[in-house]
Amino acid sequence: MSDRADHAAFAEVEAALNARGFTRMHFELEKIESLLDLLGSPQRAYPSIHLTGTNGKTSTARMIDSLLRAFGLHTGRYTSPHLETVRERISLDGEPVSEERFVATYREIAPLAELVDQRSAEPLTYFDMTTALAFATFADAPVDVAVVEVGLGGAEDATNVIQAGVAVITPIGLDHTEWLGDTIEDIALHKAGIIHAGATVIAAAQEEEAARPILERCAEVNATVAREGAEFGVLRRAVAVGGQVLTIQGLGGVYEEIFIPLHGAHQAQNAAVALAAVEAFLGAGARRQLDIEAVREGFAATSSPGRLERVRTAPTVLLDGAHNPHGMAATVAAVQEEFAFSKLVGVLAVLGDKDAASLLELLEPVLDSVVVAENSSPRAMPVDELAELAREVFGPDRVQVAREMPDAIEAAVAEAESDVPGELSGVGVLVTGSVVTVADARRLLKR
């Protein structure tokens, strides 16, 4: 098939997936289990590492993937949401699957999905389908190990059919409260559902409210837990050109001079979690340390698009998908620590169900001004509503309104460049508030 034919076929498949409702949520494991049974249970063809948490899941998954490949393993990685194409969700050996492979796998699954739909009151969701696509793709490749990120929550998430031997829990905060509950404890209860009998659990440092349900679940199913700050953690970190250099206490000993091309203390924490997860998977521990050169190679090759990603210089334009207060606090701390901006202008667009007021309050000390906009999501917060909140936090003189993302970025760059004598090296624009916002900006800025 020609590239043009591949692309046309892929566009048809993408449209069929979108027709299921890109944002429709219906949590019922029975449907995805039925579909996977019809496919011959592809998720049982390889071991998996399963990740949940509120923030840091995708970055940590990408680090785990890169580390495993540095040790010579063939990997499958399933993460969400995507920035440019749904194929990003399903990666083989670090690269998104091809259009041809995506289409071929979908065509195998689609008739069986129709059977499941006919038997169910609710059809399979977009996420159910991409999850099945990922598991079938990994089995067909085949991969040595799958790195799988939950979509939302844990216990009732479609990915929780894998019952992984290694479960990773990144920091838990308040988000998706309409689905998971109004307290951190409620949310942690949902997320602890990925812990299954006999699993090894790698847990980032948590608030006490979140730690309790995790430890109780581990005791209930006889899972082993390793906790950041007790069994592993970051010992030292130093800012370096293009990232940071870390010393990490792992399960198997101390790993020194590890460079990661990512910014912020939160990414250092993600690195420690990722290393412990890989150690647990590969059997490292008190008597066995992983090869340091392979660890360094894996971390150095890590990338995390849309996480303080620099896409332009002079002025510097950074894209960051922080969309809840916990994530935005980490972003702001990284900007303050690692970027010496003389002037920084923000572009903010958020989804309607997010705590926009808290995001604005966190951004206010580091931004000279902010341009508010709407992103392309049907769930976007109306720009007039966001502008009203922004004026309350920043004052009317520091807020501009631009409904469309191209206009917002243009206005922010113009504002950043205004009244700045000499070089623009200390001038920046931060585009943030949602992964959708980052995706919109990335399409414009990375052409």
C-alpha positions in Angstrom: 0.0 0.0 0.0 1.3 3.5 -0.8 1.9 6.2 1.8 -1.1 8.1 0.5 -3.3 5.0 0.7 -2.0 4.2 4.2 -2.9 7.7 5.3 -6.4 7.6 3.8 -7.0 4.3 5.6 -5.7 5.6 8.8 -7.9 8.7 8.5 -11.0 6.4 8.2 -10.0 4.4 11.2 -9.4 7.6 13.2 -12.8 8.9 12.3 -14.4 5.5 13.4 -12.7 5.8 16.7 -13.7 9.5 17.1 -17.3 8.5 16.4 -17.3 6.6 19.7 -17.0 9.9 21.5 -13.5 11.1 22.2 -14.4 12.3 25.7 -17.2 9.7 26.5 -16.4 7.8 29.7 -18.1 4.6 30.8 -16.2 2.5 33.4 -17.0 -1.1 33.0 -14.3 -3.7 32.8 -16.6 -6.4 31.6 -16.8 -5.0 28.0 -13.0 -4.7 27.5 -12.5 -8.1 29.1 -15.1 -9.6 26.6 -13.3 -8.0 23.7 -9.9 -9.2 24.8 -11.2 -12.7 25.4 -12.4 -12.7 21.8 -8.9 -11.6 20.7 -7.3 -14.4 22.7 -6.2 -12.3 25.7 -3.2 -10.5 24.1 -2.5 -8.7 27.3 -1.3 -12.1 28.8 1.4 -12.5 26.1 4.0 -10.3 27.9 4.7 -9.0 31.4 3.6 -5.4 32.2 4.5 -2.4 34.3 1.3 -0.5 35.2 1.3 3.2 36.2 -1.3 5.4 37.9 -1.2 8.7 39.9 -2.3 12.2 39.4 0.8 13.8 37.9 3.9 12.5 36.3 2.6 9.3 34.8 3.5 9.9 31.2 7.0 11.3 31.9 7.7 8.3 34.3 6.3 5.8 31.7 8.6 7.3 29.1 11.6 7.1 31.4 10.8 3.4 32.3 10.5 2.7 28.5 13.8 4.3 27.7 15.6 2.5 30.6 14.2 -0.9 29.6 15.3 -0.4 26.0 18.8 0.5 27.3 18.9 -3.0 28.8 18.1 -4.5 25.4 14.4 -5.2 25.8 11.7 -4.7 23.1 9.1 -2.5 24.7 5.5 -1.5 24.1 4.3 1.8 25.7 0.7 2.9 26.1 0.0 6.4 27.4 -2.7 9.1 27.0 -3.7 11.6 25.9 -1.8 12.3 22.7 -0.5 15.6 21.4 -0.7 15.2 17.6 -1.9 11.7 16.6 -3.6 8.8 18.3 -0.6 6.7 17.2 1.5 8.3 19.9 -0.5 6.4 22.5 0.8 3.1 21.2 4.6 3.0 20.9 6.9 0.1 19.9 10.5 0.5 21.0 10.0 4.2 21.7 8.3 5.1 18.4 4.6 5.5 17.6 3.2 2.7 15.6 2.9 3.2 11.9 -0.3 4.1 10.2 -0.2 0.7 8.4 0.1 -1.3 11.6 -2.5 0.8 13.4 -5.0 0.2 10.5 -4.3 -3.5 10.3 -4.8 -4.1 14.0 -7.9 -2.0 14.1 -9.4 -4.0 11.2 -8.8 -7.2 13.2 -10.5 -5.8 16.3 -13.4 -3.9 14.7 -15.7 -6.9 13.9 -15.2 -8.3 17.4 -15.9 -4.9 18.9 -19.2 -4.8 17.1 -20.1 -8.1 18.7 -19.4 -6.8 22.1 -21.3 -3.6 21.4 -24.4 -5.6 20.3 -24.4 -7.4 23.6 -23.9 -4.3 25.8 -26.2 -1.4 26.8 -23.3 0.9 26.3 -20.8 0.6 23.3 -17.1 0.3 23.9 -15.5 3.7 24.4 -12.7 5.4 22.4 -10.4 4.5 25.3 -11.6 0.9 25.4 -10.7 0.6 21.8 -7.3 2.2 21.9 -6.5 0.0 24.9 -7.4 -3.2 23.0 -5.4 -1.9 20.0 -2.4 -1.4 22.2 -2.5 -4.8 23.8 -3.0 -6.6 20.5 -0.2 -4.5 18.9 2.2 -5.5 21.7 1.3 -9.2 21.4 1.7 -9.1 17.6 5.1 -7.3 17.7 6.0 -9.1 20.0 7.3 -7.1 22.9 9.3 -8.3 25.9 7.5 -5.9 28.3 4.6 -3.4 28.1 4.6 -0.1 30.0 1.0 0.8 30.5 -0.4 4.1 31.9 -4.0 4.2 33.2 -6.4 6.5 31.5 -8.3 7.7 34.6 -8.2 6.3 38.2 -7.2 2.7 38.4 -9.6 0.1 39.7 -12.2 0.5 36.9 -9.9 1.8 34.2 -9.8 -0.3 31.0 -6.1 -1.0 31.4 -6.6 -2.8 34.8 -7.2 -6.1 33.0 -3.4 -6.6 32.9 -2.9 -7.3 36.6 0.7 -6.2 36.3 3.5 -7.6 38.4 5.0 -4.1 38.9 2.6 -1.3 39.8 3.8 2.3 39.9 2.0 5.1 41.8 3.1 8.6 41.1 2.1 11.5 43.4 -1.7 11.7 44.0 -3.5 15.0 44.2 -7.0 16.4 43.6 -8.1 15.9 40.0 -11.0 14.3 38.1 -13.1 14.7 41.3 -16.3 14.3 39.4 -15.2 10.7 38.7 -12.9 9.7 41.5 -14.3 11.5 44.6 -13.7 14.8 46.4 -10.9 13.8 48.7 -7.3 12.6 48.1 -8.2 9.5 50.1 -11.1 8.7 47.7 -8.9 9.2 44.7 -6.1 7.1 46.2 -8.6 4.3 46.8 -9.4 4.2 43.1 -5.8 4.4 42.0 -4.7 1.6 44.5 -7.0 -0.7 42.5 -4.1 -1.4 40.1 -2.3 -3.3 42.9 -3.0 -7.0 42.5 -2.0 -10.1 44.4 1.8 -10.5 44.8 2.7 -7.4 42.9 5.7 -5.2 43.7 4.5 -1.6 44.2 6.7 1.4 43.6 5.2 4.4 45.4 6.2 8.0 45.0 6.1 10.1 48.2 2.5 10.7 49.1 0.4 12.8 51.4 -0.8 10.7 54.4 -4.3 10.7 53.0 -3.1 9.0 49.9 -0.5 6.7 51.5 -2.9 5.0 53.8 -5.2 3.4 51.1 -2.1 2.3 49.1 -0.5 0.6 52.1 -3.9 -1.0 53.1 -4.4 -2.3 49.6 -0.8 -3.8 49.6 -1.5 -5.6 52.9 -4.9 -6.8 51.6 -3.5 -8.5 48.5 0.0 -9.4 49.9 1.8 -7.0 47.6 5.4 -5.7 48.4 5.8 -2.0 48.5 8.9 0.2 48.0 8.4 3.8 49.1 10.2 7.0 47.9 12.1 8.4 50.9 12.4 5.0 52.5 13.7 2.4 50.0 14.6 4.8 47.2 14.8 8.5 46.3 16.8 11.4 44.9 19.9 12.0 47.0 21.3 15.0 45.1 20.3 17.0 42.0 22.0 19.9 40.2 20.8 22.0 37.3 22.7 21.4 34.1 22.6 22.7 30.6 19.5 21.2 29.0 18.3 19.4 32.1 19.8 18.2 35.4 22.3 15.7 36.9 21.1 13.4 39.6 22.3 11.0 42.3 19.6 8.4 43.0 19.3 5.9 45.8 17.8 2.9 44.1 16.6 -0.4 45.4 20.0 -1.9 44.4 22.3 0.9 45.6 23.4 4.4 44.7 23.5 5.5 41.0 25.6 8.6 40.4 26.1 11.2 37.6 22.7 10.5 35.9 21.8 13.2 33.4 18.2 13.7 32.4 17.2 16.2 29.7 14.2 17.3 31.6 13.6 20.2 34.0 12.4 20.4 37.6 12.4 18.6 40.9 9.3 16.8 39.9 11.1 15.2 37.0 14.0 14.1 39.3 11.3 12.5 41.5 9.9 10.8 38.4 13.3 9.5 37.5 13.8 7.9 40.9 10.4 6.2 40.6 11.2 5.0 37.1 14.6 3.6 38.2 13.0 1.7 41.1 10.3 0.3 38.8 12.9 -1.0 36.4 15.0 -2.4 39.2 11.9 -4.2 40.5 11.1 -5.6 37.1 14.7 -6.7 36.3 15.2 -8.2 39.8 17.7 -5.8 41.2 17.7 -5.3 44.9 19.9 -5.4 48.0 22.4 -7.8 46.4 22.2 -6.7 42.8 22.6 -3.2 41.2 21.8 -2.4 37.6 24.6 -1.6 35.2 25.2 2.1 35.7 26.2 2.8 32.1 22.9 1.3 30.8 21.0 3.4 33.4 22.8 6.6 32.3 22.2 5.7 28.6 18.5 5.1 29.2 17.9 8.4 31.2 19.9 10.5 28.7 17.7 9.3 25.9 14.5 10.2 27.7 12.1 12.8 26.3 8.8 14.1 27.5 7.0 16.3 24.9 4.8 19.0 26.3 6.5 19.0 29.7 8.5 22.3 29.9 9.3 21.6 26.3 11.3 24.4 24.5 9.9 24.9 21.0 11.3 28.3 20.1 14.2 30.6 21.2 14.5 34.4 21.2 12.0 34.6 22.7 12.0 31.2 24.4 8.6 29.5 24.1 8.0 26.7 26.6 5.0 24.3 26.4 3.8 22.6 29.6 0.7 20.5 30.0 0.1 21.2 33.8 -3.7 21.2 34.3 -4.2 20.9 38.0 -2.8 22.7 41.1 -0.3 20.0 42.0 1.1 19.9 38.5 1.2 23.6 38.1 3.0 24.1 41.4 5.8 21.8 40.1 5.9 23.7 36.8 6.2 27.0 38.5 8.9 25.8 40.9 10.9 24.4 37.9 10.6 27.7 36.0 11.8 29.7 39.0 14.7 27.4 39.6 16.0 26.6 36.2 15.1 29.6 33.9 16.3 33.1 34.5 13.7 35.1 32.7 13.8 38.9 32.8 10.2 38.8 31.4 7.8 35.9 31.1 4.3 36.1 29.6 1.8 33.3 29.9 -0.8 31.8 27.5 -3.4 30.0 29.5 -6.3 27.9 28.2 -8.0 25.3 30.4 -10.8 22.8 30.4 -14.1 23.8 32.1 -13.9 21.3 34.9 -10.5 22.4 36.1 -9.6 24.7 39.1 -8.6 27.6 36.9 -8.5 30.1 39.9 -5.9 28.0 41.6 -3.8 27.7 38.4 -3.9 31.4 38.0 -2.9 32.1 41.6 0.1 29.7 41.2 1.2 31.4 37.9 0.8 35.0 39.1 4.1 35.4 40.9 6.2 34.2 37.9 4.3 35.8 35.0 4.5 39.5 34.1 1.2 39.2 32.3 -1.1 36.5 30.9 -3.0 36.0 27.6 -6.1 33.8 28.2 -7.7 31.8 25.3 -9.8 28.8 24.5 -8.3 25.5 23.4 -9.8 23.2 20.8 -11.5 20.9 23.3 -15.3 20.8 23.3 -14.9 20.9 27.1 -12.8 24.2 27.0 -13.6 26.8 29.6 -15.2 29.8 27.8 -12.5 32.5 27.4 -14.7 35.2 28.9 -15.1 33.1 32.1 -11.4 32.5 32.3 -10.7 36.2 31.6 -12.9 37.2 34.5 -11.0 34.9 36.9 -7.6 36.1 35.5 -8.5 39.8 36.1 -9.3 39.0 39.7 -5.9 37.4 40.3 -3.6 39.5 38.0 -5.5 42.7 37.8 -7.1 44.0 34.5 -3.8 45.6 33.3 -1.9 42.3 33.2 -4.6 40.3 31.2 -5.2 40.1 27.5 -7.9 38.0 25.8 -7.5 36.1 22.5 -10.1 33.6 21.7 -8.0 31.6 19.2 -4.7 30.0 20.0 -2.7 31.5 17.1 -3.8 35.0 18.2 -3.0 34.2 21.8 0.6 33.1 21.0 1.1 36.1 18.7 -0.1 38.4 21.4 2.1 36.8 24.1 5.2 36.9 21.9 4.6 40.6 21.1 4.0 41.4 24.7 7.2 39.5 25.8 9.3 41.4 23.2 7.8 44.8 24.1 9.8 47.2 26.2 12.8 44.8 26.4 16.1 46.5 25.5 18.8 44.5 23.7 18.8 40.7 23.4 15.7 38.6 23.8 17.6 35.7 25.5 16.0 36.4 28.9 12.5 36.8 27.5 10.0 33.9 27.5 6.4 32.7 26.8 4.9 29.8 28.8 1.9 28.1 27.1 0.1 26.0 29.7 -3.2 24.9 31.4 -4.0 21.7 29.5 -2.5 18.9 27.4 -5.0 20.1 24.7 -3.6 23.6 24.9 -0.1 22.3 24.5 -1.2 20.1 21.5 -2.8 23.2 19.9 0.3 25.3 20.4 2.6 22.5 19.3 0.8 22.1 15.9 1.4 25.8 15.3 5.0 26.1 16.6 6.6 22.9 15.5 5.7 23.0 11.8 
